[in-house]
């Protein structure tokens, strides 16, 4: 009276479950990429905030001067030679995917700008910039090398 039936899932049921898992994993991976780029942007902002703080310490310790005028993120006798600032510049460059920051300084001012990873709604590239006036903001335009203020 009873038929012997093997118990288990049919091929169609297994294919449906595999398809659902595939769709869910694609959604999760897309979200992770967005979170990763926002995390890198937060790291860039944190590194540049550290530069802002350390540059004020350098300014006070160096007879109220940021050093001689330079148009790069390097220069003996300038704030760009400070080891803490060098580490923060290197970390910001790494978080930006290797894109070199744009720096400039004079005896009385400095600025540094780094490209952010995430884009705006219009898919435009954004840059994070800090300078000696205490400004820290995003900008859609690049700073010219050697500039001592954010655009």
C-alpha atoms as one frame of an Amber mdcrd trajectory, in Angstrom:
protein
   0.000   0.000   0.000   2.768   2.400   0.791   5.125   3.309  -1.999   8.844
   3.474  -1.339   9.863   7.025  -2.103  13.272   8.396  -1.427  13.192  11.570
   0.565  15.056  14.661  -0.586  14.835  17.777  -2.692  14.010  17.881  -6.363
  16.390  19.398  -8.860  14.090  22.402  -9.369  14.002  23.139  -5.636  17.787
  23.042  -5.428  18.186  25.354  -8.441  15.739  27.886  -6.966  17.626  27.950
  -3.651  20.981  28.385  -5.442  19.557  31.250  -7.523  18.239  33.031  -4.419
  21.596  32.663  -2.656  23.355  34.064  -5.749  21.125  37.150  -5.857  21.566
  37.815  -2.137  25.343  37.480  -2.326  25.495  39.930  -5.262  23.561  42.512
  -3.229  25.828  42.056  -0.213  29.017  42.377  -2.278  27.766  45.587  -3.911
  27.076  47.050  -0.462  30.525  46.060   0.786  32.260  47.992  -2.004  30.356
  51.149  -1.080  31.188  50.688   2.598  34.854  50.078   1.775  35.184  53.317
  -0.223  33.427  55.297   2.520  35.778  53.743   5.061  38.783  54.811   2.991
  37.351  58.338   2.777  37.001  58.429   6.566  40.641  57.304   6.866  41.737
  60.109   4.523  39.823  62.693   6.544  41.307  61.352   9.775  44.856  61.409
   8.382  44.468  64.989   7.177  43.039  66.007  10.569  46.178  64.530  12.138
  48.275  66.605   9.732  46.326  69.701  10.728  46.993  69.081  14.422  50.656
  68.146  13.976  51.309  71.135  11.723  50.149  73.491  14.478  52.524  71.757
  16.901  55.299  72.150  14.295  54.374  75.834  13.816  54.619  76.565  17.543
  57.873  74.638  17.919  59.497  76.246  14.873  59.377  79.949  15.822  55.866
  80.387  14.381  56.844  79.201  10.918  55.896  76.269   8.698  59.329  76.449
   7.072  60.371  77.530   3.611  58.076  77.635   0.595  57.587  74.271  -1.142
  55.138  72.944  -3.709  55.387  69.267  -2.807  54.723  67.016   0.176  58.440
  67.009   0.991  61.122  69.480   1.874  63.833  69.626   4.504  63.210  72.315
   7.106  59.456  72.351   6.454  56.485  70.770   8.150  56.534  68.118   5.392
  59.777  66.745   6.909  58.096  66.088  10.286  57.939  62.309  10.847  54.341
  62.308  12.114  53.206  64.329   9.101  55.144  62.053   6.722  53.345  59.027
   8.194  49.942  60.718   7.874  50.628  61.765   4.263  51.700  58.203   3.420
  48.600  56.753   5.088  46.300  59.197   3.261  47.951  58.332  -0.054  47.483
  54.630   0.666  43.802  55.126   1.572  43.342  57.096  -1.657  44.493  54.096
  -3.676  47.991  55.434  -4.277  46.918  58.819  -5.647  49.519  61.351  -4.539
  48.276  64.256  -2.428  48.737  67.853  -3.537  50.656  69.952  -1.006  51.995
  73.420  -0.614  53.419  75.542   2.156  55.047  78.830   2.931  56.369  80.257
   6.192  52.864  81.341   7.206  50.446  78.872   5.576  50.059  75.365   4.209
  47.441  73.228   2.464  47.082  69.578   1.517  44.448  67.969  -0.684  43.729
  64.261  -1.300  41.343  62.628  -3.774  38.412  60.812  -2.111  37.314  57.355
  -3.246  33.548  57.789  -3.213  31.823  59.919  -5.803  28.919  62.349  -5.533
  25.451  61.644  -6.876  26.491  63.210 -10.200  29.512  60.830 -10.245  31.950
  63.733  -9.890  35.341  63.267  -8.233  35.704  64.919  -4.841  38.803  66.031
  -2.932  39.328  66.549   0.799  41.431  69.571   1.698  42.789  71.052   4.927
  44.793  74.230   5.363  46.402  76.469   7.981  43.255  78.560   8.462  41.560
  75.521   9.999  39.456  74.802   6.934  38.610  71.160   6.258  36.177  70.520
   3.420  35.396  68.733   0.192  35.961  70.348  -3.155  35.189  69.267  -6.720
  38.304  71.042  -8.037  41.955  70.246  -7.535  44.276  72.587  -5.754  47.215
  73.881  -7.748  50.596  72.524  -6.562  52.174  74.891  -4.102  48.890  76.545
  -3.100  48.609  77.383   0.582  44.824  77.478   0.856  42.007  75.134  -0.112
  40.022  75.933  -3.269
